[in-house]
Amino acid sequence: MSTVIWHDVECGSYVEDLPLWRSLAASYGDPVLDVGAGTGRVTLDLARAGYRVTALDRDPELIAELDRRSGRNFSMDAVSSQVATLVADAREFALDERFPLVIVPMQTVQLLGGAEGRASFLRCARRHMTPGGALAVAIAEVLDLYEVVDGMPMPMPDVREVEGVVYSSQPTAVRADGRGFVLERRREIVGLTGDMTVEENVIRLDRLTMRGLEREGVEAGFERGGRAHVPATEDYSGSEVVILRA
């Protein structure tokens, strides 16, 4: 359950990219394949808008929660049936269905283990797409670097209360190295009796540019299909979205 809670705390409130995914679904149609779907932030939004969505994530806890929420949130069976789920690695999945639109929100593609992992994903995605379909991938080319030190104001933490237990995720550093970016967070849990537990969380994003991703897409059999931009907010970095055509 902790995986679900932290995913919701750190990602669940992000909405700035939702209009883009809806717009692409309106242009290309469904079914839509949502890669790195987590607990369904994008999947459920598209399903509520009437699109059929297959949600793919390698974490079975997150997919189980998405299944639960799709049943809880929709009062009509005809709407809840809009969502299908798959527990699989984005670099090696197999479905009988083909998709006119595949989306990869929130820099998920930068978690695939570098160029080799992205190439595996791109080839796999290409095999699952209908002719003329679109693959839309959100990336962060650059991130604002910082490190929290004594006396320095800290970014606002992401906080959520669940059944009286408070979960707080505090960004503490964004560093750059030769391979990409390292994001560090301090996660705190305050229980019902006031007891606190603390853990450090580290995520690495591969370094990737729009031009580089487009080049990799062409090598995997795609054509360049344009670009889009999701602006930054006070709490979240912006994204560049590369669109590749099958």
RAPENOR-V417827 format. One record per residue. N is the residue number from 0. RES is the residue in one small letter. PHI is phi in radians with two decimals (* if undefined). Layout:
n=N res=RES phi=PHI
n=N res=RES phi=PHI
This chain:
n=0 res=m phi=*
n=1 res=s phi=-1.10
n=2 res=t phi=-1.07
n=3 res=v phi=-1.12
n=4 res=i phi=-1.10
n=5 res=w phi=-1.18
n=6 res=h phi=-1.07
n=7 res=d phi=-1.17
n=8 res=v phi=-1.07
n=9 res=e phi=-1.60
n=10 res=c phi=-2.20
n=11 res=g phi=-1.14
n=12 res=s phi=-1.57
n=13 res=y phi=-1.36
n=14 res=v phi=-2.25
n=15 res=e phi=-1.11
n=16 res=d phi=-1.56
n=17 res=l phi=-1.06
n=18 res=p phi=-1.03
n=19 res=l phi=-1.15
n=20 res=w phi=-1.13
n=21 res=r phi=-1.11
n=22 res=s phi=-1.11
n=23 res=l phi=-1.15
n=24 res=a phi=-1.11
n=25 res=a phi=-1.14
n=26 res=s phi=-1.39
n=27 res=y phi=-1.85
n=28 res=g phi=1.53
n=29 res=d phi=-2.09
n=30 res=p phi=-1.29
n=31 res=v phi=-1.89
n=32 res=l phi=-1.80
n=33 res=d phi=-1.78
n=34 res=v phi=-1.63
n=35 res=g phi=1.34
n=36 res=a phi=-1.25
n=37 res=g phi=1.05
n=38 res=t phi=-1.54
n=39 res=g phi=1.83
n=40 res=r phi=-0.91
n=41 res=v phi=-1.52
n=42 res=t phi=-0.94
n=43 res=l phi=-1.21
n=44 res=d phi=-1.12
n=45 res=l phi=-1.17
n=46 res=a phi=-1.12
n=47 res=r phi=-1.11
n=48 res=a phi=-1.43
n=49 res=g phi=1.79
n=50 res=y phi=-1.67
n=51 res=r phi=-1.42
n=52 res=v phi=-2.35
n=53 res=t phi=-1.83
n=54 res=a phi=-1.76
n=55 res=l phi=-2.05
n=56 res=d phi=-2.71
n=57 res=r phi=-1.48
n=58 res=d phi=-1.64
n=59 res=p phi=-1.14
n=60 res=e phi=-1.13
n=61 res=l phi=-1.15
n=62 res=i phi=-1.15
n=63 res=a phi=-1.08
n=64 res=e phi=-1.21
n=65 res=l phi=-1.08
n=66 res=d phi=-1.02
n=67 res=r phi=-1.10
n=68 res=r phi=-1.23
n=69 res=s phi=-1.14
n=70 res=g phi=-1.33
n=71 res=r phi=-1.32
n=72 res=n phi=-1.38
n=73 res=f phi=-1.89
n=74 res=s phi=-1.48
n=75 res=m phi=-1.90
n=76 res=d phi=-1.01
n=77 res=a phi=-1.10
n=78 res=v phi=-1.51
n=79 res=s phi=-1.12
n=80 res=s phi=-1.27
n=81 res=q phi=-1.18
n=82 res=v phi=-1.90
n=83 res=a phi=-2.08
n=84 res=t phi=-2.29
n=85 res=l phi=-2.59
n=86 res=v phi=-1.58
n=87 res=a phi=-2.89
n=88 res=d phi=-1.40
n=89 res=a phi=-1.08
n=90 res=r phi=-1.49
n=91 res=e phi=-2.77
n=92 res=f phi=-2.05
n=93 res=a phi=-2.48
n=94 res=l phi=-2.30
n=95 res=d phi=-1.33
n=96 res=e phi=-1.46
n=97 res=r phi=-2.04
n=98 res=f phi=-2.21
n=99 res=p phi=-1.37
n=100 res=l phi=-2.52
n=101 res=v phi=-2.10
n=102 res=i phi=-2.09
n=103 res=v phi=-2.32
n=104 res=p phi=-1.31
n=105 res=m phi=0.89
n=106 res=q phi=1.07
n=107 res=t phi=-0.97
n=108 res=v phi=-1.13
n=109 res=q phi=-1.52
n=110 res=l phi=-1.92
n=111 res=l phi=-1.67
n=112 res=g phi=1.55
n=113 res=g phi=1.48
n=114 res=a phi=-1.07
n=115 res=e phi=-1.13
n=116 res=g phi=-1.14
n=117 res=r phi=-1.13
n=118 res=a phi=-1.08
n=119 res=s phi=-1.10
n=120 res=f phi=-1.12
n=121 res=l phi=-1.06
n=122 res=r phi=-1.13
n=123 res=c phi=-1.15
n=124 res=a phi=-1.07
n=125 res=r phi=-1.04
n=126 res=r phi=-1.17
n=127 res=h phi=-1.78
n=128 res=m phi=-1.96
n=129 res=t phi=-1.41
n=130 res=p phi=-0.99
n=131 res=g phi=1.46
n=132 res=g phi=-1.26
n=133 res=a phi=-2.16
n=134 res=l phi=-1.91
n=135 res=a phi=-2.01
n=136 res=v phi=-2.18
n=137 res=a phi=-1.56
n=138 res=i phi=-2.35
n=139 res=a phi=-2.02
n=140 res=e phi=-1.21
n=141 res=v phi=-2.38
n=142 res=l phi=-2.27
n=143 res=d phi=-1.25
n=144 res=l phi=-1.50
n=145 res=y phi=-2.83
n=146 res=e phi=-2.57
n=147 res=v phi=-1.32
n=148 res=v phi=-2.21
n=149 res=d phi=-0.99
n=150 res=g phi=1.49
n=151 res=m phi=-1.64
n=152 res=p phi=-1.10
n=153 res=m phi=-1.73
n=154 res=p phi=-1.06
n=155 res=m phi=-1.16
n=156 res=p phi=-1.34
n=157 res=d phi=-1.50
n=158 res=v phi=-2.30
n=159 res=r phi=-2.59
n=160 res=e phi=-1.87
n=161 res=v phi=-2.25
n=162 res=e phi=0.92
n=163 res=g phi=1.50
n=164 res=v phi=-1.68
n=165 res=v phi=-1.79
n=166 res=y phi=-1.96
n=167 res=s phi=-2.28
n=168 res=s phi=-2.10
n=169 res=q phi=-1.87
n=170 res=p phi=-1.08
n=171 res=t phi=-2.09
n=172 res=a phi=-2.90
n=173 res=v phi=-2.23
n=174 res=r phi=-2.04
n=175 res=a phi=-1.93
n=176 res=d phi=-2.39
n=177 res=g phi=-1.10
n=178 res=r phi=-1.74
n=179 res=g phi=2.81
n=180 res=f phi=-2.20
n=181 res=v phi=-2.01
n=182 res=l phi=-1.85
n=183 res=e phi=-2.01
n=184 res=r phi=-2.35
n=185 res=r phi=-1.90
n=186 res=r phi=-1.76
n=187 res=e phi=-2.15
n=188 res=i phi=-2.17
n=189 res=v phi=-1.91
n=190 res=g phi=-1.41
n=191 res=l phi=-1.11
n=192 res=t phi=-1.66
n=193 res=g phi=1.58
n=194 res=d phi=-1.22
n=195 res=m phi=-2.15
n=196 res=t phi=-2.12
n=197 res=v phi=-2.32
n=198 res=e phi=-2.50
n=199 res=e phi=-1.70
n=200 res=n phi=-2.19
n=201 res=v phi=-2.24
n=202 res=i phi=-2.19
n=203 res=r phi=-1.93
n=204 res=l phi=-1.87
n=205 res=d phi=-1.12
n=206 res=r phi=-1.25
n=207 res=l phi=-2.73
n=208 res=t phi=-1.97
n=209 res=m phi=-1.06
n=210 res=r phi=-1.09
n=211 res=g phi=-1.11
n=212 res=l phi=-1.16
n=213 res=e phi=-1.07
n=214 res=r phi=-1.10
n=215 res=e phi=-1.11
n=216 res=g phi=-1.11
n=217 res=v phi=-1.08
n=218 res=e phi=-1.12
n=219 res=a phi=-1.57
n=220 res=g phi=1.82
n=221 res=f phi=-1.60
n=222 res=e phi=-2.01
n=223 res=r phi=-1.12
n=224 res=g phi=-2.20
n=225 res=g phi=2.01
n=226 res=r phi=-2.44
n=227 res=a phi=-2.45
n=228 res=h phi=-2.37
n=229 res=v phi=-1.93
n=230 res=p phi=-1.19
n=231 res=a phi=-1.26
n=232 res=t phi=-2.14
n=233 res=e phi=-1.08
n=234 res=d phi=-1.84
n=235 res=y phi=-2.32
n=236 res=s phi=-1.23
n=237 res=g phi=-1.32
n=238 res=s phi=-2.29
n=239 res=e phi=-1.79
n=240 res=v phi=-2.06
n=241 res=v phi=-1.67
n=242 res=i phi=-1.94
n=243 res=l phi=-2.04
n=244 res=r phi=-1.83
n=245 res=a phi=-1.40
